[in-house]
Amino acid sequence: MRGHEDGNGDLTGPNPVDRGKYGSKIHLITERTGLPISVGISGANLHDSQALVPLVKGIPPIRSRRGRRRRKPGKLHADKGYDYRHLRQWLSGRGIRHRIARKGIESSQRLGRHRWTIERTMAWLAGCRRLHRRYERKADHFLALTSIACTLICYRRLTN
């Protein structure tokens, strides 16, 4: 990854689908209705599967109506980009049930009823002009703006 001296900023990388332009990805875990729980950023050239472990570890303790605070999701739905044996074993070892589409076996259509919530939340994030195009060079600043946008999404959803 390139640093500041090249004019690209922290946590950027050549985008494999956009003529090699430098950019960032936003990685997101939401709850069932689309409220963001954990968010992270990476360079555009980082494979999605490498962001799963830090995202799951970044889930804060969530207070429930009864019982102790939950630190892990009960079930995790993911698309084919996360179909790796080590990720399945890692999730199972932490007691997280997973539903990950298999490459070459299942179509992504079956996850459609769960995936649209993530896509909708990503569209809400894309509606924030500062996130649609990355202006900040420092990754910490971009992550902070992404976190603020997630907070606004939660606020708007919970007040309506």
C-alpha positions as CSV (number, residue, x, y, z in Angstrom):
1,M,0.0,0.0,0.0
2,R,1.1,3.5,-0.7
3,G,1.5,6.2,1.9
4,H,1.0,10.0,2.0
5,E,4.0,10.8,-0.1
6,D,2.3,9.3,-3.2
7,G,-0.9,11.4,-2.6
8,N,-3.1,8.4,-2.0
9,G,-3.5,8.2,1.8
10,D,-3.6,5.4,4.4
11,L,-5.5,2.2,3.7
12,T,-5.9,2.7,0.0
13,G,-5.0,0.2,-2.7
14,P,-5.5,-0.3,-6.5
15,N,-9.1,-1.1,-7.2
16,P,-9.2,-4.3,-9.3
17,V,-12.4,-3.3,-11.0
18,D,-11.9,0.4,-11.6
19,R,-8.8,0.6,-13.8
20,G,-6.4,0.4,-10.9
21,K,-7.5,3.7,-9.3
22,Y,-6.6,3.9,-5.6
23,G,-9.5,3.6,-3.3
24,S,-10.9,2.1,-0.1
25,K,-13.6,-0.4,0.9
26,I,-16.0,-0.1,3.7
27,H,-16.7,-3.5,5.5
28,L,-19.8,-3.8,7.6
29,I,-21.7,-6.1,9.9
30,T,-25.3,-5.3,10.6
31,E,-28.0,-6.8,12.7
32,R,-31.1,-8.4,11.2
33,T,-32.9,-5.1,10.3
34,G,-29.8,-3.3,8.9
35,L,-28.5,-1.4,11.9
36,P,-24.7,-1.2,11.7
37,I,-22.9,-3.1,14.5
38,S,-19.3,-3.2,13.4
39,V,-17.6,-1.2,10.6
40,G,-14.1,-1.2,9.2
41,I,-12.2,0.1,6.2
42,S,-9.4,-1.3,4.0
43,G,-7.7,-0.8,0.7
44,A,-9.7,-1.6,-2.4
45,N,-7.3,-4.4,-3.2
46,L,-7.9,-6.3,0.1
47,H,-10.1,-9.4,-0.3
48,D,-13.3,-9.2,1.7
49,S,-12.6,-12.5,3.5
50,Q,-9.6,-10.9,5.3
51,A,-11.8,-8.3,7.0
52,L,-14.3,-10.8,8.6
53,V,-12.2,-11.7,11.7
54,P,-11.5,-8.1,12.7
55,L,-15.1,-7.1,12.1
56,V,-16.5,-9.9,14.3
57,K,-13.9,-9.1,17.0
58,G,-14.9,-5.4,16.8
59,I,-18.6,-6.1,17.8
60,P,-19.2,-4.2,21.0
61,P,-21.1,-5.8,23.9
62,I,-24.8,-5.4,23.1
63,R,-27.3,-5.1,25.9
64,S,-30.4,-7.3,25.6
65,R,-33.7,-7.1,27.4
66,R,-32.8,-10.0,29.5
67,G,-29.6,-11.8,30.4
68,R,-26.0,-10.7,30.0
69,R,-24.6,-8.6,27.2
70,R,-24.0,-10.4,24.0
71,R,-20.5,-10.1,22.4
72,K,-21.1,-12.2,19.4
73,P,-23.9,-12.7,16.8
74,G,-26.0,-15.8,17.1
75,K,-25.9,-16.4,13.3
76,L,-23.9,-14.8,10.5
77,H,-25.0,-14.7,6.9
78,A,-22.3,-14.1,4.2
79,D,-21.9,-14.4,0.5
80,K,-19.4,-16.5,-1.5
81,G,-16.5,-14.1,-0.9
82,Y,-16.3,-15.5,2.6
83,D,-16.4,-19.2,1.6
84,Y,-13.1,-20.4,3.2
85,R,-12.6,-23.3,5.5
86,H,-10.5,-21.4,8.0
87,L,-13.3,-18.7,8.4
88,R,-15.9,-21.4,8.9
89,Q,-13.8,-23.1,11.5
90,W,-13.0,-19.8,13.2
91,L,-16.7,-18.9,13.4
92,S,-17.7,-22.4,14.7
93,G,-14.9,-22.3,17.3
94,R,-16.5,-19.1,18.7
95,G,-20.0,-20.6,18.8
96,I,-21.3,-18.5,15.9
97,R,-23.6,-20.3,13.5
98,H,-22.9,-19.4,9.9
99,R,-24.7,-19.5,6.6
100,I,-22.1,-18.9,3.9
101,A,-22.9,-19.6,0.3
102,R,-20.6,-22.2,-1.3
103,K,-18.5,-21.4,-4.3
104,G,-19.6,-23.4,-7.4
105,I,-22.3,-25.2,-5.5
106,E,-25.0,-22.7,-4.4
107,S,-26.3,-19.6,-6.1
108,S,-26.2,-16.3,-4.3
109,Q,-30.0,-16.1,-4.9
110,R,-30.7,-18.0,-1.7
111,L,-29.0,-15.4,0.4
112,G,-31.0,-12.6,-1.3
113,R,-33.6,-12.4,1.5
114,H,-30.8,-11.6,4.0
115,R,-28.3,-9.8,1.8
116,W,-30.6,-6.9,0.8
117,T,-30.3,-5.5,4.4
118,I,-26.6,-5.1,4.0
119,E,-27.0,-3.7,0.5
120,R,-29.6,-1.2,1.8
121,T,-27.3,-0.1,4.6
122,M,-24.4,0.3,2.2
123,A,-26.7,2.5,0.0
124,W,-27.5,4.6,3.1
125,L,-23.7,5.0,3.7
126,A,-23.2,5.9,0.0
127,G,-25.7,8.7,0.4
128,C,-23.2,10.5,2.7
129,R,-21.2,12.6,0.3
130,R,-17.9,12.4,2.4
131,L,-18.0,8.6,2.1
132,H,-19.0,8.3,-1.5
133,R,-15.7,9.8,-2.5
134,R,-12.8,9.6,-0.1
135,Y,-11.4,13.1,0.6
136,E,-9.5,12.3,3.8
137,R,-5.9,11.1,3.5
138,K,-5.7,9.7,7.0
139,A,-7.5,6.4,7.5
140,D,-8.5,7.3,11.1
141,H,-10.4,10.3,9.8
142,F,-12.2,8.3,7.2
143,L,-13.1,5.6,9.7
144,A,-14.3,8.3,12.1
145,L,-16.6,9.7,9.4
146,T,-17.8,6.3,8.6
147,S,-18.6,5.6,12.2
148,I,-20.5,9.0,12.5
149,A,-22.5,8.0,9.4
150,C,-23.4,4.6,11.0
151,T,-24.4,6.5,14.2
152,L,-26.7,8.7,12.1
153,I,-28.2,5.7,10.4
154,C,-29.0,4.1,13.8
155,Y,-30.4,7.4,15.1
156,R,-32.7,7.9,12.1
157,R,-33.9,4.3,12.2
158,L,-34.6,4.2,15.9
159,T,-36.4,7.6,16.0
160,N,-38.8,6.6,13.2
